[in-house]
Amino acid sequence: MASTGNRADRSGSDRFLPPDPRVESPYRFTPQLALRIGILGAVALLAFGVLFFRLWALQVLSGPQYLQAALDNQLRSVRIEAPRGQILDREGRPLVINVPGTAVELHPADLPMTWKARLHELRRLSKIVNVPVNEMLRAGLIGFIVDGALSSVMSSMPSPSASPGLLIENVATR
């Protein structure tokens, strides 16, 4: 059976689309369609290449910079005591009196890393607050209260930037 190019001459098993009188030949993979698919593939490959290169640059080239930024971006929860007033009885006589004090807290994570530098900081602080270094170490470097007003201790305290790990605040004890 010779093909004359007419769709009606073909048997039903050779067709992949139903006959359409408006279409002269079935849909084919034309060179124009191949060019379009090739361009689309190249654009997709280029987009994934750019994304892969950027991911590599962030991980490998800028990794240490972002690691340091993450380490510097840590938060510490600080418990702030509410200001206390006197407790009075019904006649207005004080039952409990507040005594002003200065709370000095040391945070070991912020102190210098070497033992020699850490001991130097503790000795310097010990002279200011009149608390022996052994007592500071026994307290676990957590915190202690110095008797007296804040102004007398604060005047001799170093600035917070000069003493890492040191937090000083006014407290009222009962």
C-alpha positions in Angstrom: 0.0 0.0 0.0 1.6 3.2 -1.1 1.1 6.3 0.9 -0.2 9.2 -1.0 0.1 11.6 2.0 -3.6 11.7 2.6 -4.7 10.9 6.1 -7.7 9.0 5.2 -5.6 6.3 3.4 -3.9 5.2 6.7 -5.2 2.4 8.8 -6.3 3.0 12.3 -3.3 1.3 13.9 -0.8 3.7 12.3 -2.4 6.9 13.7 -1.6 8.3 17.1 -4.1 11.1 17.0 -7.7 11.0 15.7 -8.1 12.4 12.3 -8.7 16.1 12.1 -9.7 17.6 8.8 -8.0 20.9 9.7 -4.6 19.3 10.2 -2.7 18.2 7.2 -0.1 16.0 9.0 0.2 14.8 12.6 2.2 16.8 15.2 5.9 16.1 14.8 9.1 17.0 16.7 10.1 19.8 14.4 13.5 21.5 14.4 11.8 24.7 15.7 10.4 22.7 18.7 13.8 21.1 19.3 15.4 24.6 19.4 12.8 25.8 21.9 13.3 22.8 24.2 17.1 23.2 23.9 16.9 26.9 24.9 14.6 26.1 27.8 17.0 23.4 29.0 20.0 25.7 28.7 18.2 28.4 30.8 17.2 25.9 33.4 20.8 24.5 33.5 22.2 28.1 33.8 19.8 28.9 36.7 20.7 25.8 38.6 24.4 26.6 37.9 24.0 30.1 39.3 22.2 28.8 42.4 24.8 26.1 43.0 27.7 28.6 42.6 26.0 31.0 45.1 25.4 28.2 47.6 29.1 27.1 47.3 30.3 30.7 47.8 28.1 31.0 50.9 29.3 27.7 52.4 32.9 27.6 51.5 34.1 31.2 51.0 31.9 33.0 53.5 31.4 30.2 56.0 33.9 31.4 58.7 32.4 34.9 58.6 28.9 33.7 59.1 30.1 31.3 61.9 31.7 34.2 63.8 28.5 36.2 63.3 26.4 33.3 64.7 28.7 33.0 67.7 28.5 36.7 68.4 24.7 36.6 68.2 24.0 34.8 71.4 21.5 36.0 73.9 21.7 35.8 77.7 18.6 35.9 79.8 19.0 38.4 82.7 16.7 38.2 85.6 15.8 41.7 86.8 14.5 42.1 90.3 11.4 44.2 90.8 12.0 47.3 93.0 10.9 46.6 96.5 9.1 48.9 98.8 8.9 48.8 102.6 6.3 46.6 104.2 4.2 48.5 106.7 1.7 47.5 109.3 -1.7 49.1 109.6 -0.3 52.0 111.8 2.3 52.8 109.2 5.3 51.3 111.1 7.8 49.5 108.9 7.8 45.7 109.4 10.6 45.1 106.8 13.2 47.7 105.8 15.2 47.6 102.6 18.9 47.8 102.8 20.6 49.1 99.7 23.4 46.9 98.2 25.3 46.3 95.1 25.0 43.0 93.2 28.1 42.0 91.3 27.7 39.1 88.9 30.5 37.3 87.0 29.7 35.3 83.9 32.5 32.7 83.3 31.7 32.4 79.6 32.7 36.1 79.1 35.8 36.1 81.3 39.2 35.7 79.5 40.0 32.2 78.4 43.4 31.7 79.9 43.6 31.0 83.6 46.3 33.7 84.1 44.2 36.5 82.6 41.1 35.2 84.4 42.9 35.2 87.8 44.2 38.7 87.0 40.6 39.9 86.5 39.4 38.2 89.7 42.2 39.7 91.8 41.5 43.2 90.4 37.8 42.8 91.3 38.7 41.4 94.7 40.5 44.5 95.6 37.6 46.7 94.6 34.7 44.8 96.3 36.7 43.5 99.3 35.8 39.8 98.6 38.6 37.3 98.6 39.3 35.5 95.3 38.8 32.1 97.1 35.3 33.1 98.0 34.6 34.2 94.5 35.8 30.9 93.2 33.8 29.0 95.9 30.7 30.8 94.8 31.2 29.4 91.4 31.6 32.8 89.8 27.9 33.2 89.8 27.2 36.3 91.9 27.4 38.0 95.2 26.2 41.1 97.0 28.5 43.7 98.3 27.3 45.7 101.3 27.1 49.4 100.9 25.7 51.9 98.5 26.2 51.5 94.7 27.8 54.9 94.3 30.9 54.0 96.4 31.5 50.7 94.7 30.6 52.0 91.2 33.1 54.9 91.4 36.0 52.4 91.7 34.6 49.8 89.3 36.0 49.5 85.8 33.8 50.1 82.8 31.8 47.1 81.6 33.7 47.1 78.3 37.0 46.9 80.2 35.8 44.0 82.4 34.2 41.4 80.3 31.8 39.1 82.2 31.1 41.6 84.9 27.6 42.9 85.7 27.0 45.4 88.4 23.5 46.6 89.6 21.8 48.2 92.5 19.7 45.9 94.6 17.6 46.2 97.8 18.0 43.4 100.3 15.7 42.8 103.3 
